[in-house]
């Protein structure tokens, strides 16, 4: 599981950024507070840590198995394998899925695109 920080408020909503550090999210909150103050209002934003499991897609094409980061399956190649009838398709699939999951990704199946 991975995490990032964001500035969030019940009225103002989220800042729309995925801050890597809590300090960066605090600066974002301060900028929003200062901006609202100049308009005569106030900001209800606070720092919130968001935990998530990044998604990866499992794709199978013509004897090649791929796991790619990102929901659309076009991102960074995490693992791949060629398989033949002798190697064992099930073993090849298990190997590429295990490698991606060890990198912290939740793997979902993608139809051949």
N, C-alpha and C positions, 0 to 999 in steps of 0.2 A: 504494500500500500504506500502511496506517496501523498504528499500534502503541499498546499500552497496557502498563502494568506490573502485576504481581501478586506476591503473596507465595506461594511454593510450596515444598513439602517432599515428599520421597519417602514419609515416614510420615504427616505431618500433612495432606498434600494442599494444595489451593489455598485461598486466603482467600475466594474468591468475588467479589472486587471487581475492577473494571477501573480501576485508578488512572491518572490522566492524567500524573503525574510520578513519577520514581524516588524522590524524597524522600517522597512520600505512601506508596509501597509499603514503604519502609524503616520508616516509623512504624508501619505495620500489622504488619511483622515484629516490631518491638520490643514492641508490645502483646501479640502472641501469645507471645513469649518471656517477658515478665513474667507473663502469666497462667499459663503452664505452670510457671514457677518457683514461684509461690505454691502450686501443687498438688504440688510435689516432683518435677517432671519437667523436661523441656527441649523446646524447639521446634527442629525441623530446617529451618524455613522460611528461604528466601533470596529475594532480589529477582530476578525474571525478566521480561525484556521479551518480549512476545508481538506478533508481526507478523501482520496479517491483511488480507485484501482484503474490504471490505464488499460484501454482495450487494445487487443490485437486481433487480426483476422487470419483464420486458417484457410488457405486457398490450395486447391489441387487442380493441376493442369497437366495433361499428357505425361504422366509419370513423374512430375515434379511436385513436391510438397513445399509450400512456403507459409511462413507466419510473418505478417507485416504489422507494424505498429500503426495504430489509428483505425477508427471505425470503418473508413472507406477502403481499407486494405491496400492503400497506395503509398503508405509511409515507409519508414525505415525497415529494411529487411532484418528481422530478428534471428531467424533460423530458416534453413531450407535443407532439403534432401531429395536426391533422386532415388527411385526405387524400381526394382524389377521384380518379376515373379519369383525369382530365387531369393531375394533379400527378405521379402515379407512386408507387405504393405502395412499391416497393423503395427509392426515393430518400428517402421520408419515414421509412421504418424505419431506414435507414442514418443519417439525421440525428439521430433521437432516441437511438439507441444510441451514436453518437459523442459526443453531449453528455454522457450519463451516464458513459461511460468516461473522458472528460476530467476528470470530477469524482472519479475514482479508484474507481469501482464496477465489479464484475464483474457482468455482466447475464445473467440466465437467463430462459428463456421460461416464462410462466404461462398455463395454460389459462384461458379465460373463466370467471370464478367467479360 
